Amino acid sequence: MLSIDHAKADRILRVEAAKIPTDLGPATWCARVERLSELCIRGKAITHIAFLGTILLARSVDRRADVKWIKPAHAGSDAPNAFSARTLSEKVLVPVAAELGIHLGATGPQPLNNQPYFRMTYLGDDTPVRGNAKPAFDFMMSLVREIEGMDEAGARDALRAFVSVRMRHAPRYAPAAGAGALSGEELIVAVLRFVAEDSEGGKRAQAIVAGLLDVAFGTDRIVTDRINSPSRRYPGDVCVLADAGSDEIERAFEVKDKPVTVTDIQIFGRKCLDFAVRETAYVMVAEAQQPIDVKALMAWAHSLGLGMTLYPQWPMLVSECLFWGLIPSPDGAIEAVSRIRERLIAIEAAPASVERWERLVAAAKP
């Protein structure tokens, strides 16, 4: 196994990033990274972006790094220069990228803990790749073959191109505007208009729920996954921890701004029980939501010892979070504006959405 010097990798990545104002890297590699970025977005295969950055960083440190044998545990004596791509990604690339504003596509703390890298033994072992993701994977493999022939200097040039392109892909958000005086009713008006205008695949609704729960329970007790997270560490979209830093989940919220059925809610309830979470809530705020048999659903939940609250409308949830919040509700309404904004950014809503949120809040104020 080849041990990649993480401290050296950190320095190299920062040095190459510092050159970018005057040197974007080779134009050919800028074009290749841009092309891969387009294919990854089109095929919903953004993990390949983080992988390319990882192997370029490895070769920038040590030309011996075998960019196909990325899991030392599976490499035999025929691959003495195998290295842990996942460790290099998690320990160096991800934290430095977060600090410098390098968008890695997959934004979680473990970007290579996704398919196809999670399943493969080595790169090119015929691990299945989804049809719509195959163009991105194939193009990335053509880049891998070129990287295999690079020395450290060539890899650093390509790494600089990678960083310059992916910095341009990082979303940019305007500074937060002051919330000023805002009532609970005005906050509700802003929330209703904001979600009704654009779902963004559920991002807006999830960010609002997380921001409201920040006010009700404190930010350090609220955890949430990205939209459609493949790992799904939590039973619900937004969860409340028993205590800050605790692993115990006290409450779980599922958030849907599209119509749901009783079966959808029951599946969520069963999943919560699998996580030993017995207090649950379902936020089901789609305008097209059809009536459900609430009485039968509550009887079902009671038979399992499961507490369940349904929020079919935003006003009910907003009002309860403000009333039970850690600060008086007039202050909580103002606090919710900034918390929702922060959650929108964390969940990677479009920059235009963050600006729209602030405009709606400003319009709701007297």
C-alpha positions in Angstrom: 0.0 0.0 0.0 1.2 3.5 -0.9 0.7 6.0 1.9 -0.2 9.5 0.6 1.2 12.3 2.7 -1.9 14.2 3.7 0.0 17.2 5.0 1.8 17.5 1.7 -1.4 17.0 -0.2 -3.0 19.8 1.8 -0.1 22.2 0.9 -0.1 21.3 -2.8 -3.9 21.9 -3.1 -3.6 25.3 -1.4 -0.6 26.3 -3.5 -2.3 25.4 -6.8 -5.5 27.2 -5.7 -3.5 30.3 -4.8 -2.1 30.5 -8.4 -5.6 30.6 -10.0 -6.0 34.4 -10.1 -3.2 34.6 -12.7 -3.0 31.0 -13.9 -6.2 28.9 -14.5 -4.2 25.8 -15.5 -3.9 24.2 -19.0 -6.8 25.2 -21.2 -7.2 21.6 -22.4 -7.7 20.4 -18.9 -10.1 23.2 -18.0 -12.2 22.1 -21.0 -12.0 18.4 -19.9 -13.1 19.2 -16.4 -15.9 21.4 -17.7 -17.0 18.6 -20.0 -17.0 16.1 -17.2 -19.0 18.5 -15.0 -21.7 18.8 -17.7 -21.9 15.0 -18.2 -22.1 14.4 -14.4 -25.0 16.9 -14.0 -26.8 15.5 -17.0 -26.4 11.9 -15.8 -26.9 12.7 -12.1 -23.5 11.2 -11.4 -21.7 14.0 -9.6 -19.6 11.6 -7.5 -17.2 11.4 -10.5 -16.2 15.0 -10.0 -14.9 14.4 -6.5 -13.2 11.3 -7.7 -11.3 13.1 -10.4 -10.1 15.7 -7.9 -9.0 13.0 -5.5 -6.8 11.1 -8.0 -5.3 14.3 -9.4 -4.4 15.2 -5.9 -2.8 11.8 -5.2 -0.7 12.0 -8.4 0.3 15.5 -7.5 1.8 14.2 -4.3 3.3 11.0 -5.6 3.5 9.9 -9.3 3.5 6.2 -8.1 -0.1 6.4 -6.9 -2.1 3.8 -8.8 -5.2 5.6 -9.7 -7.1 2.4 -10.5 -6.3 0.6 -7.3 -8.1 2.9 -4.9 -9.0 0.4 -2.2 -5.8 -1.1 -0.6 -7.8 -3.7 1.2 -8.7 -5.3 -2.1 -5.2 -4.9 -3.7 -2.8 -7.8 -3.8 0.9 -7.9 -4.3 0.4 -7.0 -8.0 -0.7 -3.5 -6.9 1.9 -2.2 -4.4 1.0 1.4 -5.1 -2.7 1.1 -4.2 -3.8 4.0 -2.0 -7.0 4.9 -0.2 -8.8 7.4 -2.3 -11.7 7.6 0.1 -9.3 8.6 3.0 -7.5 11.2 0.9 -10.8 12.6 -0.2 -12.3 12.8 3.3 -9.2 14.0 5.1 -7.8 16.5 2.6 -9.9 17.3 -0.5 -13.3 17.7 1.2 -12.2 20.0 4.1 -9.9 22.2 1.9 -12.6 22.4 -0.8 -15.1 23.5 1.7 -12.8 26.2 3.0 -11.7 27.5 -0.4 -15.0 27.2 -2.2 -14.1 24.3 -4.6 -17.4 22.6 -5.5 -16.8 18.8 -5.6 -20.2 17.9 -7.0 -21.0 15.5 -4.2 -21.2 17.7 -1.2 -21.3 15.3 1.7 -18.3 14.5 4.0 -17.7 11.2 2.2 -18.2 11.8 -1.5 -16.7 8.5 -2.6 -19.1 6.6 -0.3 -21.5 6.5 -3.3 -22.0 4.3 -6.3 -20.1 3.0 -8.2 -17.1 3.5 -5.9 -18.8 2.1 -2.9 -19.2 -1.3 -4.6 -16.1 -1.6 -6.8 -13.0 -3.5 -5.9 -10.8 -1.5 -8.3 -11.5 1.1 -10.9 -12.5 -0.7 -14.1 -13.7 -4.0 -12.5 -16.9 -3.9 -14.4 -19.0 -2.7 -11.5 -22.4 -1.8 -13.1 -23.0 1.9 -13.9 -26.5 3.3 -14.5 -27.3 3.9 -18.2 -27.8 7.6 -17.9 -24.6 7.9 -15.8 -22.4 5.9 -18.2 -21.3 8.8 -20.5 -19.9 10.6 -17.5 -18.2 7.5 -16.2 -16.7 6.6 -19.6 -15.4 10.1 -20.1 -13.9 10.1 -16.6 -12.2 6.8 -17.4 -10.6 8.4 -20.5 -9.2 11.1 -18.2 -7.9 8.4 -15.8 -5.9 6.7 -18.6 -4.2 10.0 -19.3 -3.5 10.7 -15.6 -1.8 7.3 -15.3 1.0 8.7 -17.5 1.5 11.9 -15.5 4.3 12.8 -13.2 3.8 15.1 -10.2 4.3 18.4 -12.2 1.7 17.4 -14.9 -0.8 16.3 -12.3 -0.4 19.6 -10.4 -1.2 21.5 -13.6 -4.3 19.4 -14.2 -5.2 19.8 -10.5 -5.1 23.6 -10.8 -7.4 23.4 -13.9 -9.8 21.2 -11.8 -9.8 23.7 -9.0 -10.3 26.7 -11.2 -13.3 25.2 -13.0 -14.9 23.8 -9.9 -14.5 27.1 -8.1 -16.6 28.7 -10.9 -19.3 26.0 -10.2 -19.5 26.9 -6.5 -22.8 28.7 -5.8 -22.4 32.4 -4.7 -24.8 33.9 -2.2 -25.4 37.5 -1.5 -24.8 38.7 2.1 -27.8 38.3 4.4 -30.0 41.4 4.7 -31.3 42.5 8.0 -34.7 41.0 8.9 -36.0 43.9 11.0 -39.4 43.6 12.5 -41.4 40.7 11.3 -44.5 39.1 12.8 -45.5 35.5 12.8 -48.3 36.1 10.3 -45.9 37.9 8.0 -43.5 35.0 8.2 -46.3 32.6 7.3 -47.1 34.8 4.2 -43.5 34.7 3.1 -43.3 30.9 3.6 -46.5 30.2 1.7 -45.4 32.3 -1.3 -41.8 31.0 -1.3 -42.8 27.3 -1.5 -45.7 27.8 -3.9 -43.4 29.5 -6.4 -40.9 26.7 -6.8 -40.4 23.4 -5.1 -36.7 22.9 -6.2 -37.3 19.2 -5.7 -38.3 19.7 -2.1 -35.3 21.8 -1.1 -37.3 24.9 -0.2 -39.8 23.0 2.1 -37.1 21.0 3.8 -35.0 24.1 4.5 -38.0 25.9 5.9 -38.8 23.0 8.3 -35.2 22.8 9.4 -35.0 26.5 10.0 -38.2 26.6 12.0 -37.0 23.7 14.1 -33.7 25.5 14.7 -35.8 28.2 16.4 -37.9 25.7 18.3 -35.1 23.4 19.6 -31.8 25.1 18.9 -29.6 24.7 15.8 -27.2 22.3 17.6 -30.0 19.8 18.0 -31.3 19.7 14.4 -29.8 17.4 11.8 -30.8 16.9 8.2 -29.6 15.1 5.2 -29.4 16.4 1.7 -32.4 15.9 -0.6 -32.5 12.3 -1.8 -29.4 11.4 0.2 -28.3 7.9 -0.8 -26.9 7.2 2.7 -30.0 8.4 4.6 -28.4 8.4 8.1 -31.6 9.6 9.7 -35.2 8.2 9.5 -36.7 11.5 8.4 -35.7 14.5 6.3 -35.2 16.6 9.5 -34.6 15.2 13.0 -34.3 16.6 16.5 -31.6 15.1 18.7 -32.2 14.4 22.3 -29.2 16.7 23.2 -26.6 18.6 21.3 -23.9 16.1 20.1 -26.1 13.1 21.0 -26.6 10.2 18.7 -30.2 9.7 20.1 -32.9 11.0 17.9 -35.9 12.4 19.8 -38.2 13.4 16.9 -38.2 12.8 13.2 -39.9 15.0 10.6 -40.7 13.9 7.0 -41.3 16.8 4.6 -43.2 16.5 1.3 -44.5 19.4 -0.8 -46.0 16.8 -3.2 -49.1 14.7 -2.6 -48.7 11.7 -0.3 -50.8 8.7 0.6 -51.5 6.9 3.8 -49.1 4.2 2.7 -46.3 6.8 2.3 -46.9 8.0 5.9 -47.0 4.4 7.2 -43.7 3.5 5.5 -42.1 6.6 7.2 -43.6 5.5 10.5 -42.2 2.0 10.2 -38.8 3.4 9.3 -38.8 5.6 12.4 -39.6 2.6 14.6 -36.6 0.8 13.0 -34.5 3.7 14.2 -36.2 3.4 17.7 -37.8 6.9 17.2 -41.3 7.0 18.5 -42.2 10.7 18.1 -42.8 11.6 14.5 -44.3 14.3 12.3 -45.3 14.4 8.6 -45.3 17.8 6.9 -47.6 17.3 3.9 -48.1 20.8 2.4 -48.8 20.2 -1.3 -51.7 22.2 -2.6 -52.9 19.1 -4.5 -52.9 16.9 -1.4 -56.0 14.8 -1.2 -57.8 14.2 2.1 -56.6 11.1 4.0 -58.3 9.0 6.7 -56.6 10.7 9.7 -58.6 8.8 12.3 -57.6 5.4 10.8 -54.0 6.5 10.5 -53.8 7.7 14.1 -55.3 4.4 15.2 -52.7 2.5 13.3 -49.9 4.6 14.8 -51.3 4.2 18.3 -51.4 0.4 17.9 -47.6 0.5 17.3 -46.9 2.8 20.2 -45.9 5.5 17.7 -46.6 9.2 18.2 -47.5 10.9 15.0 -48.5 14.5 14.2 -49.6 15.6 10.7 -49.0 19.1 9.4 -51.2 19.6 6.3 -50.6 23.3 6.2 -47.7 25.7 6.9 -49.5 28.1 9.3 -49.9 25.3 11.9 -46.2 24.3 11.8 -44.9 27.9 11.8 -47.2 28.9 14.7 -46.3 25.9 16.9 -42.5 26.3 16.3 -42.7 30.0 17.2 -44.9 29.4 20.3 -42.7 26.6 21.7 -39.4 28.1 20.6 -36.5 29.0 22.8 -37.1 32.7 22.5 -40.3 34.8 22.5 -42.3 34.4 19.3 -41.7 37.9 17.9 -38.0 37.4 18.2 -38.4 33.8 16.9 -40.0 35.1 13.7 -37.0 37.3 13.0 -34.6 34.5 13.9 -36.4 32.1 11.6 -35.7 34.3 8.6 -31.9 33.9 9.0 -32.1 30.3 10.0 -34.1 29.4 6.9 -31.7 31.3 4.8 -28.8 29.3 6.3 -30.6 26.0 5.7 -31.3 27.0 2.1 -27.6 27.5 1.5 -26.6 24.3 3.4 -29.1 22.2 1.3 -27.7 23.9 -1.9 -30.7 25.7 -3.0 -30.1 28.0 -6.0 -28.5 31.3 -5.1 -31.5 33.0 -6.8 -33.8 31.2 -4.3 -31.9 32.7 -1.3 -32.3 36.1 -2.8 -35.9 35.5 -3.5 -36.5 34.4 0.1 -35.0 37.7 1.3 -37.2 39.7 -1.1 -40.3 37.9 0.0 -39.5 38.5 3.7 -38.9 42.2 2.9 -42.2 42.4 1.1 -44.0 40.9 4.0 -42.8 43.5 6.4 -45.0 46.5 7.2 
